[in-house]
Amino acid sequence: MNKGELKDAVAEAAGLSGADAERALDAVLDTITKTVAKGDKVTIPGFGTFEKRERSARTGRNPQTGAEINIAATSVPGFKAGAKFKSAVAG
């Protein structure tokens, strides 16, 4: 499912127009992105938690040459699924 299909599904489920559903979806995604970027968690009970995770610096290898390279420390987004979401996916 891509963003357009998700927008259409939200519009149908909530009885919204496509434009209203797209604005709502964009607002939710933008809010989650900005909140996690600040370092705060976003928890949606039953669905999961979005959070910022830190990756420490490490040494890696260039797959073409085999030479060692230094990989800088960075921040990455993380998601931990909630129990209700896990059980729905598990069947």
CNS distance restraints for C-alpha pairs under 8 A (distance, minus, plus):
assign (resid   1 and name CA) (resid   5 and name CA) 5.80 0.50 0.50
assign (resid   1 and name CA) (resid   6 and name CA) 6.46 0.50 0.50
assign (resid   2 and name CA) (resid   6 and name CA) 6.19 0.50 0.50
assign (resid   3 and name CA) (resid   7 and name CA) 6.06 0.50 0.50
assign (resid   4 and name CA) (resid   8 and name CA) 6.27 0.50 0.50
assign (resid   5 and name CA) (resid   9 and name CA) 6.19 0.50 0.50
assign (resid   6 and name CA) (resid  10 and name CA) 6.13 0.50 0.50
assign (resid   7 and name CA) (resid  11 and name CA) 6.09 0.50 0.50
assign (resid   7 and name CA) (resid  18 and name CA) 6.83 0.50 0.50
assign (resid   7 and name CA) (resid  21 and name CA) 5.78 0.50 0.50
assign (resid   7 and name CA) (resid  22 and name CA) 5.59 0.50 0.50
assign (resid   7 and name CA) (resid  25 and name CA) 6.90 0.50 0.50
assign (resid   8 and name CA) (resid  12 and name CA) 6.20 0.50 0.50
assign (resid   8 and name CA) (resid  18 and name CA) 6.33 0.50 0.50
assign (resid   8 and name CA) (resid  21 and name CA) 7.46 0.50 0.50
assign (resid   9 and name CA) (resid  13 and name CA) 6.07 0.50 0.50
assign (resid  10 and name CA) (resid  14 and name CA) 5.90 0.50 0.50
assign (resid  10 and name CA) (resid  16 and name CA) 7.70 0.50 0.50
assign (resid  10 and name CA) (resid  21 and name CA) 6.14 0.50 0.50
assign (resid  11 and name CA) (resid  15 and name CA) 5.56 0.50 0.50
assign (resid  11 and name CA) (resid  16 and name CA) 4.55 0.50 0.50
assign (resid  11 and name CA) (resid  17 and name CA) 5.83 0.50 0.50
assign (resid  11 and name CA) (resid  18 and name CA) 5.66 0.50 0.50
assign (resid  11 and name CA) (resid  20 and name CA) 7.58 0.50 0.50
assign (resid  11 and name CA) (resid  21 and name CA) 5.09 0.50 0.50
assign (resid  12 and name CA) (resid  16 and name CA) 6.57 0.50 0.50
assign (resid  16 and name CA) (resid  20 and name CA) 5.97 0.50 0.50
assign (resid  16 and name CA) (resid  21 and name CA) 5.92 0.50 0.50
assign (resid  17 and name CA) (resid  21 and name CA) 6.19 0.50 0.50
assign (resid  18 and name CA) (resid  22 and name CA) 6.10 0.50 0.50
assign (resid  19 and name CA) (resid  23 and name CA) 6.23 0.50 0.50
assign (resid  20 and name CA) (resid  24 and name CA) 6.18 0.50 0.50
assign (resid  21 and name CA) (resid  25 and name CA) 6.03 0.50 0.50
assign (resid  22 and name CA) (resid  26 and name CA) 5.99 0.50 0.50
assign (resid  23 and name CA) (resid  27 and name CA) 6.04 0.50 0.50
assign (resid  24 and name CA) (resid  28 and name CA) 6.25 0.50 0.50
assign (resid  25 and name CA) (resid  29 and name CA) 6.21 0.50 0.50
assign (resid  26 and name CA) (resid  30 and name CA) 5.90 0.50 0.50
assign (resid  27 and name CA) (resid  31 and name CA) 6.02 0.50 0.50
assign (resid  28 and name CA) (resid  32 and name CA) 6.22 0.50 0.50
assign (resid  29 and name CA) (resid  33 and name CA) 6.09 0.50 0.50
assign (resid  30 and name CA) (resid  34 and name CA) 6.13 0.50 0.50
assign (resid  31 and name CA) (resid  35 and name CA) 6.04 0.50 0.50
assign (resid  32 and name CA) (resid  36 and name CA) 6.08 0.50 0.50
assign (resid  32 and name CA) (resid  42 and name CA) 6.56 0.50 0.50
assign (resid  32 and name CA) (resid  50 and name CA) 7.67 0.50 0.50
assign (resid  33 and name CA) (resid  37 and name CA) 6.02 0.50 0.50
assign (resid  34 and name CA) (resid  38 and name CA) 6.34 0.50 0.50
assign (resid  35 and name CA) (resid  39 and name CA) 6.73 0.50 0.50
assign (resid  35 and name CA) (resid  40 and name CA) 5.60 0.50 0.50
assign (resid  35 and name CA) (resid  41 and name CA) 6.98 0.50 0.50
assign (resid  35 and name CA) (resid  42 and name CA) 7.09 0.50 0.50
assign (resid  36 and name CA) (resid  40 and name CA) 5.15 0.50 0.50
assign (resid  36 and name CA) (resid  41 and name CA) 5.86 0.50 0.50
assign (resid  36 and name CA) (resid  42 and name CA) 6.95 0.50 0.50
assign (resid  36 and name CA) (resid  50 and name CA) 6.85 0.50 0.50
assign (resid  36 and name CA) (resid  51 and name CA) 5.49 0.50 0.50
assign (resid  36 and name CA) (resid  52 and name CA) 5.62 0.50 0.50
assign (resid  36 and name CA) (resid  77 and name CA) 7.31 0.50 0.50
assign (resid  37 and name CA) (resid  52 and name CA) 6.77 0.50 0.50
assign (resid  39 and name CA) (resid  51 and name CA) 7.07 0.50 0.50
assign (resid  39 and name CA) (resid  52 and name CA) 5.59 0.50 0.50
assign (resid  40 and name CA) (resid  51 and name CA) 6.61 0.50 0.50
assign (resid  40 and name CA) (resid  52 and name CA) 7.25 0.50 0.50
assign (resid  41 and name CA) (resid  49 and name CA) 6.78 0.50 0.50
assign (resid  41 and name CA) (resid  50 and name CA) 5.75 0.50 0.50
assign (resid  41 and name CA) (resid  51 and name CA) 4.72 0.50 0.50
assign (resid  41 and name CA) (resid  52 and name CA) 7.30 0.50 0.50
assign (resid  42 and name CA) (resid  49 and name CA) 5.59 0.50 0.50
assign (resid  42 and name CA) (resid  50 and name CA) 5.14 0.50 0.50
assign (resid  42 and name CA) (resid  51 and name CA) 6.61 0.50 0.50
assign (resid  43 and name CA) (resid  47 and name CA) 7.99 0.50 0.50
assign (resid  43 and name CA) (resid  48 and name CA) 5.96 0.50 0.50
assign (resid  43 and name CA) (resid  49 and name CA) 4.33 0.50 0.50
assign (resid  43 and name CA) (resid  50 and name CA) 6.45 0.50 0.50
assign (resid  44 and name CA) (resid  48 and name CA) 5.42 0.50 0.50
assign (resid  44 and name CA) (resid  49 and name CA) 6.22 0.50 0.50
assign (resid  45 and name CA) (resid  82 and name CA) 6.98 0.50 0.50
assign (resid  46 and name CA) (resid  82 and name CA) 5.08 0.50 0.50
assign (resid  46 and name CA) (resid  83 and name CA) 6.09 0.50 0.50
assign (resid  46 and name CA) (resid  84 and name CA) 4.82 0.50 0.50
assign (resid  46 and name CA) (resid  85 and name CA) 6.15 0.50 0.50
assign (resid  47 and name CA) (resid  81 and name CA) 6.04 0.50 0.50
assign (resid  47 and name CA) (resid  82 and name CA) 4.77 0.50 0.50
assign (resid  47 and name CA) (resid  83 and name CA) 7.37 0.50 0.50
assign (resid  47 and name CA) (resid  84 and name CA) 6.41 0.50 0.50
assign (resid  47 and name CA) (resid  85 and name CA) 5.17 0.50 0.50
assign (resid  48 and name CA) (resid  79 and name CA) 6.93 0.50 0.50
assign (resid  48 and name CA) (resid  80 and name CA) 5.48 0.50 0.50
assign (resid  48 and name CA) (resid  81 and name CA) 4.20 0.50 0.50
assign (resid  48 and name CA) (resid  82 and name CA) 4.14 0.50 0.50
assign (resid  48 and name CA) (resid  83 and name CA) 7.89 0.50 0.50
assign (resid  48 and name CA) (resid  85 and name CA) 7.39 0.50 0.50
assign (resid  49 and name CA) (resid  79 and name CA) 5.59 0.50 0.50
assign (resid  49 and name CA) (resid  80 and name CA) 5.24 0.50 0.50
assign (resid  49 and name CA) (resid  81 and name CA) 6.52 0.50 0.50
assign (resid  49 and name CA) (resid  82 and name CA) 7.21 0.50 0.50
assign (resid  50 and name CA) (resid  77 and name CA) 7.17 0.50 0.50
assign (resid  50 and name CA) (resid  78 and name CA) 5.71 0.50 0.50
assign (resid  50 and name CA) (resid  79 and name CA) 4.57 0.50 0.50
assign (resid  50 and name CA) (resid  80 and name CA) 6.68 0.50 0.50
assign (resid  51 and name CA) (resid  77 and name CA) 5.91 0.50 0.50
assign (resid  51 and name CA) (resid  78 and name CA) 5.14 0.50 0.50
assign (resid  51 and name CA) (resid  79 and name CA) 6.32 0.50 0.50
assign (resid  52 and name CA) (resid  75 and name CA) 6.59 0.50 0.50
assign (resid  52 and name CA) (resid  76 and name CA) 5.91 0.50 0.50
assign (resid  52 and name CA) (resid  77 and name CA) 4.81 0.50 0.50
assign (resid  52 and name CA) (resid  78 and name CA) 5.87 0.50 0.50
assign (resid  53 and name CA) (resid  75 and name CA) 5.61 0.50 0.50
assign (resid  53 and name CA) (resid  76 and name CA) 5.29 0.50 0.50
assign (resid  53 and name CA) (resid  77 and name CA) 5.96 0.50 0.50
assign (resid  53 and name CA) (resid  78 and name CA) 6.09 0.50 0.50
assign (resid  54 and name CA) (resid  73 and name CA) 7.45 0.50 0.50
assign (resid  54 and name CA) (resid  74 and name CA) 6.00 0.50 0.50
assign (resid  54 and name CA) (resid  75 and name CA) 4.51 0.50 0.50
assign (resid  54 and name CA) (resid  76 and name CA) 6.31 0.50 0.50
assign (resid  55 and name CA) (resid  73 and name CA) 5.48 0.50 0.50
assign (resid  55 and name CA) (resid  74 and name CA) 5.28 0.50 0.50
assign (resid  55 and name CA) (resid  75 and name CA) 5.95 0.50 0.50
assign (resid  55 and name CA) (resid  76 and name CA) 7.26 0.50 0.50
assign (resid  56 and name CA) (resid  72 and name CA) 7.28 0.50 0.50
assign (resid  56 and name CA) (resid  73 and name CA) 4.48 0.50 0.50
assign (resid  56 and name CA) (resid  74 and name CA) 6.73 0.50 0.50
assign (resid  57 and name CA) (resid  70 and name CA) 7.40 0.50 0.50
assign (resid  57 and name CA) (resid  71 and name CA) 5.62 0.50 0.50
assign (resid  57 and name CA) (resid  72 and name CA) 4.63 0.50 0.50
assign (resid  57 and name CA) (resid  73 and name CA) 4.05 0.50 0.50
assign (resid  57 and name CA) (resid  74 and name CA) 7.55 0.50 0.50
assign (resid  58 and name CA) (resid  70 and name CA) 6.09 0.50 0.50
assign (resid  58 and name CA) (resid  71 and name CA) 5.29 0.50 0.50
assign (resid  58 and name CA) (resid  72 and name CA) 6.78 0.50 0.50
assign (resid  58 and name CA) (resid  73 and name CA) 7.44 0.50 0.50
assign (resid  59 and name CA) (resid  68 and name CA) 6.63 0.50 0.50
assign (resid  59 and name CA) (resid  69 and name CA) 5.74 0.50 0.50
assign (resid  59 and name CA) (resid  70 and name CA) 4.67 0.50 0.50
assign (resid  59 and name CA) (resid  71 and name CA) 5.78 0.50 0.50
assign (resid  60 and name CA) (resid  68 and name CA) 5.68 0.50 0.50
assign (resid  60 and name CA) (resid  69 and name CA) 5.23 0.50 0.50
assign (resid  60 and name CA) (resid  70 and name CA) 6.19 0.50 0.50
assign (resid  60 and name CA) (resid  71 and name CA) 6.55 0.50 0.50
assign (resid  61 and name CA) (resid  66 and name CA) 5.48 0.50 0.50
assign (resid  61 and name CA) (resid  67 and name CA) 5.48 0.50 0.50
assign (resid  61 and name CA) (resid  68 and name CA) 4.49 0.50 0.50
assign (resid  61 and name CA) (resid  69 and name CA) 5.58 0.50 0.50
assign (resid  62 and name CA) (resid  66 and name CA) 4.99 0.50 0.50
assign (resid  62 and name CA) (resid  67 and name CA) 5.36 0.50 0.50
assign (resid  62 and name CA) (resid  68 and name CA) 6.34 0.50 0.50
assign (resid  62 and name CA) (resid  69 and name CA) 6.61 0.50 0.50
assign (resid  63 and name CA) (resid  67 and name CA) 7.91 0.50 0.50
assign (resid  81 and name CA) (resid  85 and name CA) 6.24 0.50 0.50
assign (resid  81 and name CA) (resid  86 and name CA) 6.26 0.50 0.50
assign (resid  82 and name CA) (resid  86 and name CA) 6.14 0.50 0.50
assign (resid  83 and name CA) (resid  87 and name CA) 6.13 0.50 0.50
assign (resid  84 and name CA) (resid  88 and name CA) 6.21 0.50 0.50
assign (resid  85 and name CA) (resid  89 and name CA) 6.29 0.50 0.50
assign (resid  86 and name CA) (resid  90 and name CA) 6.10 0.50 0.50
assign (resid  87 and name CA) (resid  91 and name CA) 6.21 0.50 0.50
